[in-house]
């Protein structure tokens, strides 16, 4: 019984501290291939999520830190950039600094959960 409990606790901590929030994204060519339709807004006040693009996969450790992968199979989410705001599931604004990244509309956070 002790052994089973230990395994369950270790599994739980592994799940909690794994890259569950890693945001590896791949830009698809067609809307039908996407998990998420994204629109880039002009002003920060209009967005749901402030996004900062990181250089290394290991830096994509919180919501809003996106790492662009080279292959679709490596991605956590496949995204398609739409032309009109009304077509989007998520509106994003690209920020200049990593510390600025994060949710402005937390109600949409379920869109990036894995």
C-alpha positions as CSV (number, residue, x, y, z in Angstrom):
1,X,0.0,0.0,0.0
2,X,2.9,2.4,0.9
3,X,4.5,1.7,-2.5
4,X,1.3,2.4,-4.4
5,X,0.8,5.7,-2.5
6,X,4.4,6.7,-3.2
7,X,4.0,6.0,-6.9
8,X,0.8,8.0,-7.0
9,X,2.4,11.0,-5.3
10,X,5.5,10.9,-7.6
11,X,3.2,10.6,-10.7
12,X,1.1,13.5,-9.5
13,X,4.2,15.8,-8.9
14,X,5.6,14.8,-12.3
15,X,2.4,15.8,-14.0
16,X,2.1,19.1,-12.1
17,X,5.7,20.2,-12.9
18,X,5.9,18.8,-16.4
19,X,5.6,21.1,-19.4
20,X,1.8,21.1,-19.2
21,X,1.9,24.8,-20.0
22,X,4.6,24.7,-22.6
23,X,3.3,26.4,-25.6
24,X,5.0,25.0,-28.7
25,X,3.1,26.3,-31.7
26,X,3.1,25.5,-35.4
27,X,1.6,27.8,-38.0
28,X,-0.5,25.8,-40.4
29,X,-1.3,26.8,-44.0
30,X,-5.0,26.1,-43.9
31,X,-7.7,26.9,-41.4
32,X,-9.0,23.4,-41.4
33,X,-5.7,22.1,-40.0
34,X,-5.7,24.4,-37.0
35,X,-6.5,23.7,-33.4
36,X,-6.8,27.4,-32.8
37,X,-7.7,30.4,-35.0
38,X,-5.7,33.5,-34.0
39,X,-6.0,37.1,-34.8
40,X,-3.2,39.7,-34.1
41,X,-4.7,42.9,-32.7
42,X,-3.2,46.3,-33.1
43,X,-3.5,47.4,-29.5
44,X,-2.7,45.6,-26.2
45,X,-6.1,46.6,-24.8
46,X,-7.9,44.6,-27.5
47,X,-6.2,41.2,-26.8
48,X,-7.0,38.1,-24.9
49,X,-3.4,37.0,-24.6
50,X,-0.1,38.9,-24.6
51,X,2.4,36.8,-26.4
52,X,6.2,36.8,-26.4
53,X,8.1,34.6,-28.8
54,X,11.0,32.8,-27.1
55,X,14.2,31.6,-28.8
56,X,14.4,28.2,-27.0
57,X,11.8,25.6,-26.3
58,X,12.8,25.4,-22.6
59,X,11.8,29.1,-22.2
60,X,8.1,28.4,-23.2
61,X,7.3,27.7,-19.6
62,X,4.2,29.8,-19.0
63,X,1.1,31.1,-20.7
64,X,1.9,33.6,-23.4
65,X,5.5,32.4,-24.0
66,X,5.4,30.8,-27.4
67,X,8.0,28.7,-29.1
68,X,7.6,28.2,-32.9
69,X,8.5,24.6,-33.9
70,X,9.6,23.5,-37.4
71,X,7.3,20.5,-37.6
72,X,3.6,20.0,-37.0
73,X,4.2,16.9,-34.9
74,X,6.3,18.8,-32.4
75,X,3.6,21.3,-31.6
76,X,1.3,21.5,-28.6
77,X,-1.1,23.6,-30.7
78,X,-1.5,24.2,-34.4
79,X,-2.5,27.8,-35.1
80,X,-3.9,29.6,-38.1
81,X,-3.8,33.4,-38.4
82,X,-7.1,34.7,-39.6
83,X,-7.7,38.0,-41.5
84,X,-10.6,39.2,-39.4
85,X,-11.1,39.5,-35.7
86,X,-14.6,37.9,-35.9
87,X,-13.1,34.7,-37.2
88,X,-10.7,34.2,-34.3
89,X,-10.9,32.0,-31.3
90,X,-8.1,34.0,-29.6
91,X,-6.9,37.6,-30.1
92,X,-3.2,38.1,-29.4
93,X,-0.8,41.0,-29.1
94,X,2.9,40.5,-29.4
95,X,4.9,42.2,-26.6
96,X,8.5,43.3,-26.5
97,X,9.5,41.7,-23.2
98,X,9.0,38.2,-21.8
99,X,7.8,39.6,-18.5
100,X,4.8,41.2,-20.2
101,X,3.4,37.9,-21.5
102,X,0.3,36.5,-20.1
103,X,-3.5,36.5,-20.1
104,X,-5.6,39.7,-20.2
105,X,-8.8,37.6,-20.6
106,X,-8.4,34.6,-18.3
107,X,-11.8,33.2,-19.5
108,X,-10.1,32.1,-22.7
109,X,-7.2,30.3,-20.9
110,X,-8.9,26.9,-21.6
111,X,-8.0,27.3,-25.2
112,X,-4.3,26.6,-24.5
113,X,-4.7,23.9,-21.9
114,X,-3.4,20.5,-22.9
